[in-house]
Amino acid sequence: MSLSAASTTSLVHDQRVLSKAAQVRLMIFDVDGILTDGSLHFSAEGEALKTFNVLDGQGIKFLQAAGIATAIISARQSPIVLKRASDLAISHVLQGVHDKKTAFLQLLDVLKLTPEQCGFIGDDVIDLPVLLRVGFSASVPNGHQEVRSRVDYVSQAQGGKGAVREVCDLILRAQNRYEQSLAPFLTMDAAVR
């Protein structure tokens, strides 16, 4: 049974989800439908454009600053994803991967982590082999029903529209690191005068 972020109250009080999110040492992201809204824009030359959300990028940076590793596992191959991953300092980028379970197990081996120490956010059935193995699983409201019904958490925000930030904030709150992430922005020195 998944938890929806329909209300902050239900989020704060679901100890099972918070307990799982508290164990995350590696957060893995799908791309299309998660980091983007799932739309694919093509020109005569091929794929021309993907749109990413800056709030999501900041959430990923907050995770990294808290010592949580980040990775991408995507079935599609795109130089645009490599550029975005580089901008966000995501060092583990696995693209063109149709067997996401094998890629996930290889990533675990490289990083010396257990599945319980990992989180994954995906939106379609190709993501289920990883979503069903990680300690913390998430999806988006515009994800496939078969996925939404099997994950720990379904974001309130749509894919590509802040869902990743919402999940990052949830993980940081579960690990009691959220306020620490905000602290540099709340000092008098950071205030705009």
Residue pairs with C-beta under 8 A, 6 or more apart in sequence:
2 139
2 148
2 149
2 150
2 151
2 152
2 153
2 154
3 10
3 11
3 14
3 17
3 152
3 153
3 154
4 10
4 141
4 154
4 156
5 11
5 153
5 154
5 155
5 156
5 157
5 166
5 170
6 156
11 17
11 170
16 152
17 136
17 152
17 153
17 170
17 174
18 170
18 173
18 174
19 174
20 119
20 135
20 136
20 152
20 174
21 119
21 136
21 152
21 153
21 170
21 171
21 173
21 174
21 175
22 174
22 175
23 116
23 117
23 135
23 136
24 68
24 117
24 118
24 119
24 135
24 136
24 171
24 174
24 175
25 67
25 68
25 69
25 113
25 117
25 118
26 68
26 69
26 70
26 71
26 107
26 111
26 113
26 117
26 118
26 119
27 60
27 63
27 68
27 69
27 70
27 71
27 118
27 119
27 120
27 121
27 167
27 168
27 171
28 70
28 71
28 72
28 73
28 104
28 107
28 118
28 119
28 120
28 121
28 130
28 134
29 35
29 60
29 70
29 71
29 72
29 73
29 120
29 121
29 164
30 72
30 73
30 74
30 120
30 121
30 122
30 123
30 124
30 127
31 50
31 72
31 74
31 76
31 78
31 81
32 38
32 40
32 50
32 74
32 75
32 76
32 123
33 122
33 123
33 124
33 140
33 142
33 143
33 159
33 160
34 121
34 122
34 123
34 140
34 159
34 160
34 163
34 164
35 52
35 53
35 56
35 72
35 84
35 159
35 160
35 164
36 50
36 51
36 52
36 159
36 160
37 51
37 142
37 158
37 159
37 160
37 161
38 123
38 142
38 159
38 160
39 51
40 47
40 50
41 47
41 48
41 49
41 50
42 48
47 78
47 80
49 80
50 78
50 80
50 81
50 84
51 160
52 84
52 160
53 160
53 161
53 162
53 164
53 165
55 162
55 164
55 165
56 160
56 162
56 163
56 164
56 165
56 168
57 84
57 87
57 88
58 165
59 164
59 165
59 166
59 167
59 168
59 169
60 70
60 88
60 90
60 164
60 168
61 88
61 89
62 168
62 169
62 172
62 181
63 70
63 168
63 171
63 172
64 70
64 89
65 181
66 172
66 175
66 177
66 180
66 181
68 171
69 91
69 92
69 111
70 88
70 90
70 91
70 92
71 90
71 91
71 92
71 93
71 94
71 107
72 81
72 85
72 90
72 92
72 93
72 94
72 95
73 94
73 97
73 100
73 103
73 104
73 107
73 120
73 130
74 81
74 94
74 95
74 96
74 97
75 96
75 97
75 98
75 100
75 126
76 95
76 96
77 95
77 96
78 95
81 93
81 95
82 93
82 95
85 93
92 107
92 110
92 111
94 103
94 107
97 103
98 126
99 129
100 126
100 127
100 129
100 130
101 129
101 130
101 133
104 115
104 118
104 120
104 129
104 130
104 133
104 134
108 114
108 115
108 118
114 135
115 133
115 134
115 135
116 134
116 135
117 135
118 134
118 135
118 136
119 134
119 135
119 136
119 137
119 138
119 167
119 171
120 127
120 130
120 131
120 134
120 136
120 137
120 138
121 137
121 138
121 139
121 140
121 163
121 164
121 167
122 128
122 130
122 131
122 137
122 139
122 143
122 147
123 139
123 140
123 142
123 143
123 144
123 147
123 159
124 143
124 144
124 147
125 144
125 146
125 147
127 139
127 147
128 146
128 147
128 150
131 137
131 139
131 147
131 150
131 151
132 150
136 152
136 153
136 171
137 150
137 151
137 152
137 153
138 151
138 152
138 153
138 154
138 155
138 167
139 147
139 148
139 151
139 153
139 154
139 155
140 154
140 155
140 157
140 158
140 159
140 163
141 148
141 154
141 155
141 156
141 157
141 158
142 158
142 159
143 154
143 159
148 154
153 167
153 170
155 163
155 166
155 167
156 166
157 163
157 165
157 166
169 178
172 178
172 181
184 190
